[in-house]
């Protein structure tokens, strides 16, 4: 096989992993990682690294299971019992509107600042979600993947360059400690919120499996090895970008004793200022447009991920009372529910923005905390999926991978219980 053909085939297999990266960089990276660097210097570095490490196995289960069986993790949950499907549905319902509202706010804030739009934040958010919904209903998975690959590549290059330029400005004496100066209740709660959404919520592992299935349905044969490589590239990329944003926040904002605005528009302006301060004023419009484009890709992936999974969930649950031999993948019904769920999620998120929103940072922290508490539940379900007899023996968890999965479940459970106890005592 020629190098050109190999490169073409390799690029074709990339997709779900890149979508995973696009979902991650939206709020956990642009907002939480930068805030971590600004407030604590390098004090949250180990938490970011550890969060990626302990969640790796549970996230990877999505692409591994889909590539090995041709089915999504929702099928695995159904095999474990209807209770697991209903539990996952509850987790999804508890976060889908909050997460969508959070990324819409960041995107709307950037749009107002970059293009100097004189409309209310809620009005701009409505325009953003309408555009995203139209793109998904018209182009579906194929457009989603193509647009996201370009935008993530662009953001990665610009962010790495900015980090390299910012590092010499770092006041190392003030930020070099890998442990926060004081572990008070406020620091602990921020660390929990950071870890809960780092690199993103664990239910995204189900999105990963559904995106992999969609890629297979598109006619491309994806082997478990290729799917694993695609996921690893996306996962490493999320970790690198998280650390880059933290270093940028520590270099520019921590030394200047700056604090983030509590409004989406104020944060967007500060975020662009960070890049412009580092690279020069000439970069302001480039950074602004790029940041908006990337957060728009996050809006699109979130608006695709939740409804796509919810649609498949509805179809599977509707067949639970049927004999196993009559339970089939009803693609036509999934597509109908997918469009309905896009509308439901968009309207629900807009209701939060119009009627419930009181603090931008509170909204993000709330969604991150929900993700943190639900993480061990999903990790257990994913572990059971990858050790089931439905997965070919050569693709099942074993040896080191099995040990890492169990260790992840233990850590996530311990942290969630500790947080619940701390919250109840506070």
TAJO-V121007 format. One record per backbone hydrogen bond with DSSP energy under -1.0 kcal/mol. NH is the residue of the N-H (numbers start at 1). CO is the residue of the C=O. E is the energy in kcal/mol with one decimal. If there is no record, write none. Layout:
nh;co;e
NH;CO;E
NH;CO;E
//
This chain:
nh;co;e
6;2;-2.3
7;3;-2.6
8;4;-2.4
9;5;-2.6
10;6;-2.8
11;7;-2.7
12;8;-2.0
13;9;-1.6
19;15;-2.5
20;16;-2.0
21;17;-1.8
22;18;-2.4
23;19;-2.3
24;20;-1.9
25;21;-2.3
30;25;-1.4
31;27;-1.6
32;27;-2.3
33;28;-1.4
34;29;-1.2
35;31;-2.6
36;32;-2.3
37;33;-2.1
38;34;-2.3
39;35;-2.6
40;36;-2.5
41;37;-1.5
42;175;-1.8
43;40;-2.3
45;42;-1.5
48;44;-2.1
49;45;-2.4
50;46;-2.8
51;47;-2.4
52;48;-1.8
53;49;-2.1
54;50;-2.8
55;51;-1.2
59;55;-2.5
60;56;-2.7
61;57;-1.1
62;59;-1.4
64;60;-2.4
65;61;-2.6
66;62;-1.8
67;63;-2.3
68;64;-2.0
69;65;-2.2
70;66;-2.7
75;72;-1.1
77;73;-2.5
78;74;-2.1
79;75;-1.8
80;76;-1.2
84;81;-1.2
86;82;-2.3
87;83;-2.3
88;84;-2.3
89;85;-2.4
90;86;-1.9
91;87;-2.1
92;88;-2.7
93;89;-2.4
94;90;-1.9
95;92;-1.0
96;92;-2.6
99;95;-3.0
100;96;-1.6
101;97;-2.3
102;98;-2.3
103;99;-2.2
104;100;-2.1
105;101;-2.1
106;102;-2.0
107;103;-2.3
108;104;-2.9
109;105;-2.7
110;106;-2.3
111;107;-2.4
112;108;-2.3
113;109;-1.9
114;110;-3.1
115;111;-2.0
117;112;-1.1
119;117;-1.2
124;120;-2.3
125;121;-2.5
126;122;-1.8
127;123;-1.8
128;124;-2.5
129;125;-2.4
130;126;-1.8
131;127;-2.2
132;128;-2.4
133;129;-2.4
134;130;-2.1
135;131;-2.2
136;132;-2.1
137;133;-2.6
138;134;-2.0
139;135;-3.1
140;136;-1.6
144;140;-1.9
145;141;-2.5
146;142;-2.0
147;143;-2.4
148;144;-1.8
149;145;-2.0
150;146;-1.3
151;147;-2.0
152;148;-2.6
153;149;-1.7
154;150;-2.0
155;151;-2.5
156;152;-2.5
157;153;-1.9
158;154;-2.1
159;155;-2.8
160;156;-2.4
161;157;-2.1
162;158;-2.4
163;159;-2.4
164;160;-2.3
165;161;-2.2
166;162;-2.3
167;163;-2.1
169;166;-1.8
170;167;-2.0
172;170;-1.4
174;171;-1.5
176;172;-2.1
184;182;-1.1
188;184;-2.3
189;185;-2.4
190;186;-1.9
191;187;-2.5
192;188;-2.3
193;189;-2.3
194;190;-2.8
195;191;-2.7
196;192;-2.6
197;193;-1.2
198;195;-1.2
204;201;-1.7
205;202;-2.0
206;203;-1.1
207;203;-1.0
208;204;-2.6
209;205;-1.7
210;206;-2.3
211;207;-3.2
212;208;-2.0
213;209;-2.1
214;210;-2.4
215;211;-2.0
216;212;-2.0
217;213;-2.6
218;214;-1.4
219;216;-1.8
220;215;-1.3
227;223;-2.7
228;224;-2.3
229;225;-2.1
230;226;-2.4
231;227;-2.4
232;228;-2.8
233;229;-2.3
234;230;-1.9
235;231;-2.8
236;232;-2.8
237;233;-2.1
238;234;-1.9
239;235;-1.9
240;236;-2.6
241;237;-2.4
242;238;-2.1
243;239;-2.0
244;240;-2.2
245;241;-2.6
246;242;-1.8
247;243;-2.6
248;244;-2.5
249;245;-2.4
250;246;-2.4
251;247;-2.5
252;248;-2.4
253;249;-1.4
254;249;-1.8
257;254;-1.3
258;253;-2.3
267;263;-2.4
268;264;-2.3
269;265;-2.2
270;266;-2.0
271;267;-2.8
272;268;-2.1
273;269;-2.0
274;270;-1.9
275;271;-1.3
276;272;-2.5
277;273;-2.9
278;274;-1.5
279;275;-3.3
280;276;-2.0
283;280;-1.7
284;281;-1.5
287;283;-3.3
288;284;-2.6
289;285;-2.3
290;286;-2.3
291;287;-3.1
292;288;-2.2
293;289;-2.5
294;290;-2.5
295;291;-2.5
296;292;-2.2
297;293;-1.7
298;294;-1.6
299;295;-2.2
300;296;-2.4
301;297;-2.5
302;298;-2.7
303;299;-2.6
304;300;-1.4
305;301;-3.3
306;302;-1.8
308;304;-2.3
309;305;-2.3
310;306;-3.0
311;307;-2.8
312;308;-1.7
313;309;-2.6
314;310;-2.5
315;311;-1.9
316;312;-2.4
317;313;-2.8
318;314;-2.1
319;316;-1.1
320;317;-1.4
322;319;-1.6
326;323;-1.8
327;324;-1.2
330;328;-1.0
331;329;-1.3
334;330;-2.3
335;331;-2.2
336;332;-1.8
337;333;-2.5
338;334;-2.3
339;335;-1.7
340;336;-1.8
341;337;-2.9
342;338;-1.7
343;339;-1.6
344;340;-2.4
345;341;-2.8
346;342;-2.2
347;343;-2.5
348;344;-2.5
349;345;-2.6
350;346;-2.1
351;347;-2.0
352;348;-1.6
353;349;-2.0
354;350;-2.7
355;351;-2.7
356;352;-1.9
357;352;-2.1
360;262;-1.3
363;359;-1.8
364;360;-1.7
365;361;-2.5
366;362;-2.3
367;363;-2.0
368;364;-2.3
369;365;-2.2
370;366;-2.1
371;367;-1.9
372;368;-2.0
373;369;-2.3
374;370;-1.9
375;371;-1.0
378;374;-1.8
379;375;-2.3
380;376;-2.0
381;377;-1.9
382;378;-2.5
383;379;-2.1
384;380;-2.4
385;381;-1.8
386;382;-2.1
388;385;-1.1
391;388;-1.2
395;392;-2.1
397;386;-2.0
401;398;-1.3
403;399;-2.1
404;400;-2.5
405;401;-2.1
406;402;-2.2
407;403;-2.5
408;404;-2.3
409;405;-2.1
410;406;-2.3
411;407;-2.5
412;408;-2.8
413;409;-2.3
414;410;-2.5
415;411;-2.6
416;412;-2.2
417;413;-2.5
418;414;-2.2
419;415;-2.2
420;416;-2.5
421;417;-2.3
422;418;-2.4
423;419;-3.1
424;420;-2.4
425;421;-1.6
426;422;-1.2
//
